[in-house]
Amino acid sequence: QVQTVESGGGLVQPGGSLRLSCTFQSSIFRMYTMAWYRQPPGEQRELVATISGSGSENYADSVKDRFIISRDNAKKMVYLQMNSLKFEDTAVYFCNARRSDLRQEYSYWGQGTQVTVSS
């Protein structure tokens, strides 16, 4: 059964960079809008970034100009390049997907990958 699988998390110093990866092995990957969410410790889950099948990007204000979401449709991969990391970026990061051409919520929750920003 198709699912999202996140990887690439780890420990990084403030100001550092990290790239997260996500696989979503749908035969119609191009038809899905992909998203990254995160859940800081003790806080609500929040939407970080989205990218449509055609490559249109959207970002939360808190990560705009620091994070870049991208996708490789041939590899069925989505990435989140995180730069200039701050303590506030510490969270479990989740990848998700929804059909771009249907009324659909993000429902393909994976296990997430932990990102810890600490000196």
C-alpha positions in Angstrom: 0.0 0.0 0.0 1.4 3.4 -0.9 2.6 5.6 1.9 5.0 8.5 2.6 8.4 7.6 4.1 10.5 10.4 5.5 14.2 10.4 6.1 17.2 12.8 6.6 16.5 14.2 10.0 19.2 14.6 12.6 21.0 16.9 15.0 22.3 20.1 13.5 23.8 23.3 15.0 22.0 26.7 14.7 22.8 28.3 11.4 23.4 24.9 9.8 21.6 23.1 7.0 19.8 19.8 6.5 17.9 18.2 3.7 14.9 16.0 4.3 13.7 13.4 1.8 10.4 11.8 1.3 9.3 9.0 -1.0 5.7 8.4 -2.2 5.5 5.5 -4.6 2.2 6.3 -6.3 1.9 5.4 -10.0 0.3 8.8 -10.5 2.8 10.8 -8.3 2.6 13.8 -10.7 -1.1 14.2 -9.8 -0.3 14.8 -6.1 0.5 18.0 -4.3 3.2 17.2 -1.8 3.6 18.9 1.6 5.9 19.0 4.6 4.4 19.5 8.1 6.2 19.7 11.4 5.3 19.3 15.0 7.5 21.0 17.6 7.6 19.5 21.0 4.5 20.3 23.0 3.0 22.3 20.1 0.4 21.8 17.3 1.3 20.3 14.0 1.8 23.0 11.4 2.1 23.2 7.6 5.6 24.1 6.5 5.6 24.0 2.7 3.7 22.6 -0.3 4.6 22.0 -3.9 2.0 21.2 -6.6 2.5 18.7 -9.3 3.6 21.4 -11.7 6.1 22.8 -9.2 4.2 25.7 -7.6 5.6 26.3 -4.1 4.1 27.8 -0.9 5.8 28.4 2.4 4.9 29.2 6.0 6.1 32.7 6.9 8.4 31.2 9.6 10.5 29.3 7.0 10.1 31.6 3.9 13.6 32.4 2.4 15.2 29.7 4.5 13.6 26.5 3.4 13.1 25.2 -0.2 10.7 22.5 -1.1 11.3 20.6 -4.4 10.2 17.4 -6.1 11.6 14.9 -8.6 8.6 13.3 -10.4 10.7 10.7 -12.1 12.1 9.5 -8.8 8.8 10.1 -6.9 10.6 12.1 -4.3 10.0 15.3 -2.5 12.7 17.2 -0.6 12.9 20.0 2.0 16.2 21.9 2.0 16.5 23.6 5.3 19.0 26.4 5.7 19.9 28.9 8.5 18.3 26.6 11.0 17.1 28.0 14.3 16.2 26.4 17.7 12.6 27.0 16.8 12.9 24.6 13.8 13.2 21.7 16.2 10.3 19.3 15.4 9.2 16.0 14.0 8.9 16.6 10.3 6.2 14.8 8.3 5.7 14.4 4.5 2.2 14.1 3.1 0.3 14.0 -0.2 -3.1 14.8 -1.6 -4.6 14.6 -5.1 -4.3 17.9 -6.8 -7.4 17.3 -8.9 -9.7 16.0 -6.2 -11.4 17.3 -3.1 -9.0 15.7 -0.7 -7.2 16.3 2.6 -3.7 15.4 3.5 -4.0 11.9 4.9 -0.8 10.0 4.0 0.9 10.5 7.3 4.2 8.7 7.8 6.3 8.2 10.9 8.1 11.4 10.5 11.8 12.3 11.0 13.2 14.2 13.9 15.1 17.4 13.4 16.9 18.8 16.4 18.6 22.2 16.3 21.0 22.6 19.2 24.4 24.0 20.0 
